[in-house]
Amino acid sequence: MRISTHKLGQLAIFTTALTGGGVGTMYYLQQKTFANADYHRFAIEKLKACTVAMEMLGAPPLKVHNIHLTDAHNRVDPQSARLKIPVTGSKTGAYLYTSSSRDAETRTWSLRQAVLMLREGQIIDLLNPPAPPKEPLDKSEWQ
């Protein structure tokens, strides 16, 4: 039984589209799993709570990007998680480096490290954030 090259071409296109769609769906679901995990969510909450870091980023709005699945910094196992989360604000971008551990008995995650490294080189430890700058006094308060 002979199959025409036209039919083989259609089969190749169909297989490529189906495979690409499957890979895209798996990538999307993996990113969604990371974003919904406690170790990811706790780190983003800690970033949003740090007014100095948010101001330096130019946030809100804060945009949390997908992690790079092939990056060596991103490792998750049943007891620990390390992530390098790309974030941007209206002023600049940064990477949020996190490390979390999981309690064996309660099976809850706790954030051990959360460090924001801005593109310009500044580093902010979100677990020990710097104090926000003091507001300048009004002229009426100088007396």
BATITI-223311 format. One record per residue: residue in one letter; x, z, y negated of N, C-alpha, C, O in turn. Coordinates in steps of 0.001 Angstrom, whole numbers, plus 500000, padded with zeros to 6 digits. Atoms other than C-alpha are relative to their C-alpha. Layout:
N
aXZYXZYXZYXZY;...
END
This chain:
143
m500836500000501169500000500000500000500887500000498761501752500858498586;r499212500121501220501434498907496704499231500593498826498014500452498710;i500591499443501215500835500729493445500651499290498824501870499122498782;s499463500748501137501214498867490195500812500926499090500599502137499042;t499198499226500938503758499948487636499138500563498885499473501603498318;h500922499491501020500887500367485180499388501321500459499307502272499681;k500580498761499457499267502988487435501058501109500064500757502263499758;l498927499013499966502628504750487925500312500530498600500586501718498427;g499780499594501386503117504807484149498914500961499534499208501963498883;q501102499104500360499682506364483654500150501358500682499902502397500070;l499797498759499263500438508949486332501116500830499367500996502050499256;a498886499301500643503752509822484640499562500625498677499924501763498378;i500499499477501277502043510237481254499077501194500233499188502209499546;f500930498922499676499286512391482771500756501245500469500452502356500035;t499222498870499483501800514581484638500795500671498883500866501899498828;t499238499450501114503949515015481524499094500798499068499456501896498644;a500942499295500880500931515981479391499519501299500644499433502331499978;l500473498819499285499667518412482027501087501074500055500809502251499829;t498886499051499947503089520037482430500274500588498621500467501796498489;g499780499513501363503602520269478663498926500980499564499221501993498929;g501094499092500334500202521859478229500131501325500721499853502377500145;g499811498763499235500937524384480959501132500844499453501004502064499347;v498866499277500579504307525317479486499611500597498648499947501746498359;g500452499497501299502769525655476017499063501192500143499162502161499390;t500926498894499759500013527880477351500746501239500469500449502339500005;m499221498863499513502486530111479203500816500624498868500909501849498785;y499234499493501147504656530430476058499089500801499077499451501897498650;y500959499322500860501621531378473966499577501338500609499533502347499905;l500435498770499344500455533967476512501117501038500054500858502233499914;q498870499065499993503939535492476774500193500617498620500425501822498520;q499875499480501364504169535838472969498878500989499694499112502020499065;k501144499125500224500700537394472878500202501328500736499843502383500214;t499716498789499234501748539890475568500997500880499254500813502095499173;f499031499229500780504774540933473495499347500615498769499547501797498492;a500605499527501244502743541243470282498998501129500233498812501967499351;n500983498960499714500122543456471944500611501240500654499932502258500795;a499357498870499329502637545756473667500306501110498990500583500848497819;d499754498845500871503132549257472266501386499963499371501532500284498192;y498641500016500545506907548813471864500133499026498829500946499267497936;h499998500958501111506292545814469554499146500533498853499562500515497695;r500954499529501003503301547288467737500539501204499228500394501266498007;f499446498822500666505019550631466999501079499613498991501147500193497907;a498928500437500900508003548843465432499422499344498742499896499603497636;i500616500651501158505793546695463180499296501028499119499348500927497894;e500646498932500777503787549774462128501027500786499202500777501139498050;k498933499271500694507043551570461241500522499182498823500807499736497761;l499572500871501095508118548568459149498982500017498869499357500145497703;k501044500014501029504787548445457314499910501325499253499480501353498100;a500049498683500637505045552180456566501168500239499045501109501155498224;c498815499832500845508446551792454857499837499175498727499996497955498746;t500251500703501262507720550928451228501242499283499479501132498207498892;v498758500627500471511387550170450443500228498676500727500536497665500095;a499793501220499214511673547630453272498958498944499639499291497769499478;m501057500953500333508326546035452453500236499386498622500009498192498425;e499719500512501339509296545717448790501163499012500011501117497992499323;m498845500899499929512651544125449644499639498667500653500185497625500289;l500465501232499362510904541594451900499068499203499090498950497985499222;g501020500652500822508296540839449251498660500018500714497873499076500619;a501241499893499233505475542038451440499150501131499437499711502073498877;p500770501029499313502555542097451680499985498687499216500196498703498003;p500304500162498577502004539538452948501264500029500843502303499492500459;l498927499956499025504229540249455922499633499052501132498544499130501700;k500234500932498892504547537480458477500931500379501144502151500410500981;v499239499667498796505657538476461972500024498743500865498981498250501295;h499844501246499251507033535466463831500176500287501487500413501427501885;n499772499884498564507321534835467559501456500330500269502354499838499586;i498623499706499619510378536300469216500552498809500768499800498012501327;h499347501078499265512910533921470739500219500483501431501023501383501672;l499990499518498620512434534295474478501369499894500655501659500644501587;t498682500171499392515969533109475279501087500828499317502237500794499754;d499025499181500726517704535493472823500419501190500867499573501845501475;a499481498908499175519936538051474570499552501372499510499579502332500280;h500473498724500526518605540818472292498629500395500557498268501572500537;n501359499739499528515135540529473803500016500272501502500142499358502317;r500006499582498604515015542494477043498936501074500187498891502053499443;v501045499027499689512063544350478527500015500255501496499995499320502297;d500161499612498604511953546270481788499027501174500033498582501615498974;p501024498946499941509613549017483048500341501288499232499433502022498844;q499623498766500686511618551824481368500482499819498569500500500788497810;s499459500196501344513029550248478201499656498612499468499350497684500217;a500266501285500658512482547477475695500897499882498775500997500811497973;r499203500328501182514824545883473153499496498670499475499402497695500221;l500510501239500591513487543275470758500699499704498690501164500607497995;k499525500503501291514726541201467836498838499185499453498623498042499855;i501237500589500486511578540398465878500244499357498630500611500062497689;p499855500624501319511775537823463052498779500280499123497637500132499558;v501064499724500967509757538786459963500372499371498666501552499205498356;t499762500514501345509361537295456499498955500553499048497833500881499435;g500895499675501102507826538263453197500100498874498990500633497807499296;s499954501056501015507466536310449981501384499854499366501683498815498777;k498665500055500593511042537145448868501079499530500969501922498708500611;t498930500287499045513168536900452004499519500227501427498370500594501669;g500287499784498587513302537117455765500979501000500585501974501358499956;a499152499004499347514836539555458207499731499995501493498795499361501981;y500231499720498591515185540555461815499795501502500139500536502305499571;l500281498603499688513693543808463024500524500264501407499960499784502390;y499399499656498717515914545193465802499379501310500476499420502314499765;t500676498815499487514048547680467982500494500352501389500958499500502146;s499711499502498668514715549809471012498970501073500305498762501987499506;s501030499046499605512013551727472860500247500438501435500861499723502227;s499913499513498626511855553841475982498624500453500454497758500789499646;r501283499649499423509018554644478314500137501275500819501002501374501689;d500014498750499261508291558133479591499463499733501406498410499115501565;a500378500280498610508092558045483389498706500697500406497933500156501196;e501196499249499610505361560690483649498748499521499265497721499243499886;t501183500377500782503022559740480800499836498496499873498766498008499509;r500004501463500081503924556036480894499703499509498571499115498443498386;t500182500390501395503854555940477070501352499593499412502401500103499805;w498793500503500652506356554110474891500303500826498757499391501261498054;s499576499363501245508366555788472138501126499175499383502008498672500078;l499027500795500746510408554049469478501267500821499802501211501902499217;r498723499306500154514088555074469600500805499461498821501555500198498182;q499233500631501073515497552610467067499156498917499371498472498167500067;a500649501076500735514054550369464376500843499735498751500823500516497799;v499085500334501089516539548678462054499639498619499478499536497661500245;l500300501274500646515685545927459575501279499451499396501925500118498588;m498815500649500561518520543499458802499538498792499199499092497789499756;l500430501068500896517744541340455777501015498862499995502185499065500321;r499109501174500063519204537842455341501181500235499079502279499735499325;e498952499766500988521208539071452375501031501007500469502040501209499793;g499025499085499451522986541635454543499616501470499937500264502292500585;q500410498605500071521164544860453656499423500455501336498778499686502048;i500490499409498767520344547170456546499174501230499646499613502081498872;i500872498862500247517446549627456520499618500613501343499043499947502204;d500399499262498800516995552254459225498578500493499771498350501362498929;l501405499670500230513226552539459495499616501370500547498588501920500152;l500289498655499508513356555815461432500494501069499031500024502206499059;n499500499131501077515303557383458528500040499175498721501118498868498212;p500034500934501132514132555262455593500548500620498717500475501832498514;p499528499505501290515704555514452155498810500385499120497701499877499286;a501058499580500927513712557213449424499692498851499054500602498140498629;p500336501058500956511798554815447188500586500327498634500716501500498284;p499444499735501327513297554381443714498973500691499115497772500438499200;k500891499266500903511895556691441071499496499075498907500205498181498445;e500600500778501083509561555222438499500644500392498676500893501576498450;p499455499646501317511029555008434974498955500760499189497753500532499320;l500892499209500838509580557455432496499449499157498854500126498270498334;d500566500615501198507221556292429770500669500628498786501181501745498863;k499412499468501232508475556741426213499304501299499570499926502176498972;s500735498796500370505751559353425725500472501217500776500253502343500330;e499537498901499177507334561479428485501431500403499664501933501349500272;w498612499719500326510835561510426902500148501308499234501244501869499208;q499874498819500874510089564487424663500027501279500747500129502345500141;
END
